[in-house]
Amino acid sequence: MTITVSLAAAQANLTQLVDQVAATHQRVEVTRDGVPASRGLHLYLDVFQHG
């Protein structure tokens, strides 16, 4: 499952977003105004469980 968020939303609450992703071990795709960032600017946060 991929969670898609906007940059505006991520900037407003990035720490909480990362914590939520870490808790669910999901992948986050960051988009700009609903359109995936282009030209290599895709940002994926792959969060792996530790321990």
PyMOL CGO cylinders between C-alpha atoms (Angstrom):
from pymol import cmd
from pymol.cgo import CYLINDER

trace = [
    CYLINDER, 0.00, 0.00, 0.00, 1.23, 3.49, -0.84, 0.3, 1, 1, 1, 1, 1, 1,
    CYLINDER, 1.23, 3.49, -0.84, 0.20, 6.57, 1.10, 0.3, 1, 1, 1, 1, 1, 1,
    CYLINDER, 0.20, 6.57, 1.10, 0.18, 9.69, -1.06, 0.3, 1, 1, 1, 1, 1, 1,
    CYLINDER, 0.18, 9.69, -1.06, 0.48, 13.09, 0.58, 0.3, 1, 1, 1, 1, 1, 1,
    CYLINDER, 0.48, 13.09, 0.58, 0.93, 16.64, -0.64, 0.3, 1, 1, 1, 1, 1, 1,
    CYLINDER, 0.93, 16.64, -0.64, 4.05, 18.63, 0.11, 0.3, 1, 1, 1, 1, 1, 1,
    CYLINDER, 4.05, 18.63, 0.11, 1.94, 21.26, 1.87, 0.3, 1, 1, 1, 1, 1, 1,
    CYLINDER, 1.94, 21.26, 1.87, 0.45, 18.68, 4.19, 0.3, 1, 1, 1, 1, 1, 1,
    CYLINDER, 0.45, 18.68, 4.19, 3.81, 17.06, 4.78, 0.3, 1, 1, 1, 1, 1, 1,
    CYLINDER, 3.81, 17.06, 4.78, 5.49, 20.37, 5.60, 0.3, 1, 1, 1, 1, 1, 1,
    CYLINDER, 5.49, 20.37, 5.60, 2.77, 21.20, 8.09, 0.3, 1, 1, 1, 1, 1, 1,
    CYLINDER, 2.77, 21.20, 8.09, 3.16, 17.99, 10.04, 0.3, 1, 1, 1, 1, 1, 1,
    CYLINDER, 3.16, 17.99, 10.04, 6.21, 16.11, 8.77, 0.3, 1, 1, 1, 1, 1, 1,
    CYLINDER, 6.21, 16.11, 8.77, 7.23, 14.64, 12.11, 0.3, 1, 1, 1, 1, 1, 1,
    CYLINDER, 7.23, 14.64, 12.11, 3.77, 13.23, 12.76, 0.3, 1, 1, 1, 1, 1, 1,
    CYLINDER, 3.77, 13.23, 12.76, 3.62, 11.92, 9.20, 0.3, 1, 1, 1, 1, 1, 1,
    CYLINDER, 3.62, 11.92, 9.20, 6.92, 10.08, 9.55, 0.3, 1, 1, 1, 1, 1, 1,
    CYLINDER, 6.92, 10.08, 9.55, 5.86, 8.65, 12.92, 0.3, 1, 1, 1, 1, 1, 1,
    CYLINDER, 5.86, 8.65, 12.92, 2.60, 7.42, 11.39, 0.3, 1, 1, 1, 1, 1, 1,
    CYLINDER, 2.60, 7.42, 11.39, 4.43, 5.80, 8.49, 0.3, 1, 1, 1, 1, 1, 1,
    CYLINDER, 4.43, 5.80, 8.49, 6.90, 4.19, 10.88, 0.3, 1, 1, 1, 1, 1, 1,
    CYLINDER, 6.90, 4.19, 10.88, 4.01, 2.78, 12.88, 0.3, 1, 1, 1, 1, 1, 1,
    CYLINDER, 4.01, 2.78, 12.88, 2.37, 1.20, 9.84, 0.3, 1, 1, 1, 1, 1, 1,
    CYLINDER, 2.37, 1.20, 9.84, 5.49, 0.39, 7.81, 0.3, 1, 1, 1, 1, 1, 1,
    CYLINDER, 5.49, 0.39, 7.81, 4.04, 1.94, 4.68, 0.3, 1, 1, 1, 1, 1, 1,
    CYLINDER, 4.04, 1.94, 4.68, 5.58, 3.83, 1.78, 0.3, 1, 1, 1, 1, 1, 1,
    CYLINDER, 5.58, 3.83, 1.78, 4.94, 7.54, 1.34, 0.3, 1, 1, 1, 1, 1, 1,
    CYLINDER, 4.94, 7.54, 1.34, 4.88, 9.20, -2.07, 0.3, 1, 1, 1, 1, 1, 1,
    CYLINDER, 4.88, 9.20, -2.07, 5.16, 12.97, -1.92, 0.3, 1, 1, 1, 1, 1, 1,
    CYLINDER, 5.16, 12.97, -1.92, 3.38, 14.92, -4.64, 0.3, 1, 1, 1, 1, 1, 1,
    CYLINDER, 3.38, 14.92, -4.64, 3.29, 18.58, -5.55, 0.3, 1, 1, 1, 1, 1, 1,
    CYLINDER, 3.29, 18.58, -5.55, -0.26, 19.92, -5.91, 0.3, 1, 1, 1, 1, 1, 1,
    CYLINDER, -0.26, 19.92, -5.91, -1.55, 16.41, -6.47, 0.3, 1, 1, 1, 1, 1, 1,
    CYLINDER, -1.55, 16.41, -6.47, 0.96, 15.71, -9.25, 0.3, 1, 1, 1, 1, 1, 1,
    CYLINDER, 0.96, 15.71, -9.25, 3.93, 13.45, -8.52, 0.3, 1, 1, 1, 1, 1, 1,
    CYLINDER, 3.93, 13.45, -8.52, 7.15, 15.46, -8.35, 0.3, 1, 1, 1, 1, 1, 1,
    CYLINDER, 7.15, 15.46, -8.35, 8.91, 15.16, -11.70, 0.3, 1, 1, 1, 1, 1, 1,
    CYLINDER, 8.91, 15.16, -11.70, 12.46, 14.93, -13.06, 0.3, 1, 1, 1, 1, 1, 1,
    CYLINDER, 12.46, 14.93, -13.06, 13.82, 12.74, -10.29, 0.3, 1, 1, 1, 1, 1, 1,
    CYLINDER, 13.82, 12.74, -10.29, 12.16, 14.71, -7.51, 0.3, 1, 1, 1, 1, 1, 1,
    CYLINDER, 12.16, 14.71, -7.51, 10.00, 11.83, -6.35, 0.3, 1, 1, 1, 1, 1, 1,
    CYLINDER, 10.00, 11.83, -6.35, 10.55, 11.37, -2.66, 0.3, 1, 1, 1, 1, 1, 1,
    CYLINDER, 10.55, 11.37, -2.66, 9.87, 8.00, -1.15, 0.3, 1, 1, 1, 1, 1, 1,
    CYLINDER, 9.87, 8.00, -1.15, 10.25, 7.38, 2.54, 0.3, 1, 1, 1, 1, 1, 1,
    CYLINDER, 10.25, 7.38, 2.54, 10.76, 3.69, 3.04, 0.3, 1, 1, 1, 1, 1, 1,
    CYLINDER, 10.76, 3.69, 3.04, 10.53, 3.05, 6.73, 0.3, 1, 1, 1, 1, 1, 1,
    CYLINDER, 10.53, 3.05, 6.73, 11.75, -0.27, 7.99, 0.3, 1, 1, 1, 1, 1, 1,
    CYLINDER, 11.75, -0.27, 7.99, 11.02, -1.81, 11.34, 0.3, 1, 1, 1, 1, 1, 1,
    CYLINDER, 11.02, -1.81, 11.34, 14.08, -1.85, 13.60, 0.3, 1, 1, 1, 1, 1, 1,
    CYLINDER, 14.08, -1.85, 13.60, 14.92, -4.43, 16.24, 0.3, 1, 1, 1, 1, 1, 1,
]
cmd.load_cgo(trace, "trace")
